[in-house]
Amino acid sequence: MLFKNGSCYPSKLHVNGESIDTAYFNRYARYDKNPDLLNWDNDKAFIRALHKFHFQNFRIGIKFKKTFENMPGYIDGKDLHNSHLHTENFDEKAVITKTD
């Protein structure tokens, strides 16, 4: 997410932990010549879960556009995100603070 001091150089999207990077469950995706032949069910389920918990946008590698473009919050992450899923834009208004 970010470094201990809150910085995220060289990324501008991770300041203060505002975005998360995770490896695709399908770790072999970046090496495969035909991503359509891979099973993306776990990755899709993960994105749906993050969306359910109020993350709004997901930058996904251009190599996987055909696989993910119909997912909620899909953003073309270009080549930079062929190696990992980038999750951003958490809806803070969805947080409910409860007191006793």
C-alpha positions as CSV (number, residue, x, y, z in Angstrom):
1,M,0.0,0.0,0.0
2,L,2.7,2.5,1.0
3,F,5.9,3.0,2.9
4,K,6.1,3.4,6.7
5,N,6.3,7.2,6.4
6,G,3.1,7.3,4.3
7,S,4.9,8.0,1.0
8,C,4.5,5.8,-2.1
9,Y,7.2,7.0,-4.6
10,P,7.0,6.6,-7.5
11,S,3.2,6.1,-7.5
12,K,0.9,9.0,-6.8
13,L,-2.1,6.8,-6.3
14,H,-0.9,5.2,-3.1
15,V,-0.4,8.2,-0.8
16,N,-1.4,7.4,2.8
17,G,-2.6,4.0,1.7
18,E,-5.4,5.2,-0.6
19,S,-4.8,2.3,-3.0
20,I,-3.9,-1.3,-2.7
21,D,-1.8,-3.5,-5.0
22,T,-2.3,-7.3,-4.9
23,A,-1.0,-10.1,-7.1
24,Y,-3.5,-11.8,-9.3
25,F,-4.5,-15.2,-7.9
26,N,-3.7,-16.5,-11.3
27,R,0.0,-15.9,-10.8
28,Y,0.9,-17.4,-14.2
29,A,-1.2,-14.8,-16.1
30,R,1.6,-12.5,-17.0
31,Y,3.6,-15.3,-18.6
32,D,0.8,-16.9,-20.6
33,K,0.5,-16.1,-24.3
34,N,-3.3,-16.5,-24.3
35,P,-5.0,-15.1,-21.1
36,D,-8.4,-16.3,-22.5
37,L,-7.4,-19.9,-21.7
38,L,-6.7,-19.2,-18.0
39,N,-9.2,-19.6,-15.2
40,W,-9.9,-16.1,-13.7
41,D,-12.8,-17.1,-11.3
42,N,-10.8,-16.4,-8.1
43,D,-9.7,-13.0,-9.4
44,K,-13.2,-12.1,-10.4
45,A,-14.6,-13.2,-7.1
46,F,-11.9,-11.1,-5.3
47,I,-12.8,-8.0,-7.3
48,R,-16.5,-8.5,-6.6
49,A,-15.8,-8.8,-2.9
50,L,-13.7,-5.6,-2.9
51,H,-16.5,-3.9,-4.7
52,K,-19.0,-5.1,-2.2
53,F,-16.9,-3.6,0.5
54,H,-17.0,-0.2,-1.2
55,F,-13.8,-0.1,-3.3
56,Q,-14.9,1.6,-6.5
57,N,-12.2,1.2,-9.2
58,F,-9.8,-1.6,-10.3
59,R,-6.9,-1.0,-12.7
60,I,-6.3,-4.2,-14.6
61,G,-3.6,-4.9,-17.1
62,I,-4.3,-4.3,-20.8
63,K,-3.4,-7.9,-21.5
64,F,-6.5,-8.9,-19.6
65,K,-9.0,-6.3,-20.9
66,K,-11.2,-8.8,-22.6
67,T,-11.5,-10.9,-19.4
68,F,-12.3,-8.1,-17.0
69,E,-13.8,-5.2,-18.9
70,N,-17.3,-6.1,-17.8
71,M,-16.4,-6.2,-14.1
72,P,-17.7,-3.4,-11.9
73,G,-15.2,-0.5,-11.6
74,Y,-12.9,-1.7,-14.4
75,I,-10.2,0.7,-15.5
76,D,-7.7,-0.1,-18.2
77,G,-4.4,-0.2,-16.2
78,K,-2.2,-0.4,-19.3
79,D,0.9,-2.6,-19.3
80,L,1.8,-1.4,-15.8
81,H,-0.9,-3.5,-14.2
82,N,-0.3,-6.7,-16.2
83,S,1.6,-8.0,-13.1
84,H,-0.8,-6.9,-10.4
85,L,-4.3,-5.7,-9.6
86,H,-4.6,-2.1,-8.4
87,T,-7.6,-1.3,-6.2
88,E,-8.5,2.3,-5.5
89,N,-11.2,4.8,-4.6
90,F,-12.6,3.5,-1.4
91,D,-16.0,5.0,-0.6
92,E,-15.4,6.4,2.9
93,K,-19.0,7.5,3.1
94,A,-19.9,3.8,3.4
95,V,-18.1,3.6,6.8
96,I,-20.5,3.5,9.8
97,T,-19.0,4.5,13.1
98,K,-20.9,3.0,16.0
99,T,-20.6,4.2,19.6
100,D,-21.8,2.5,22.7
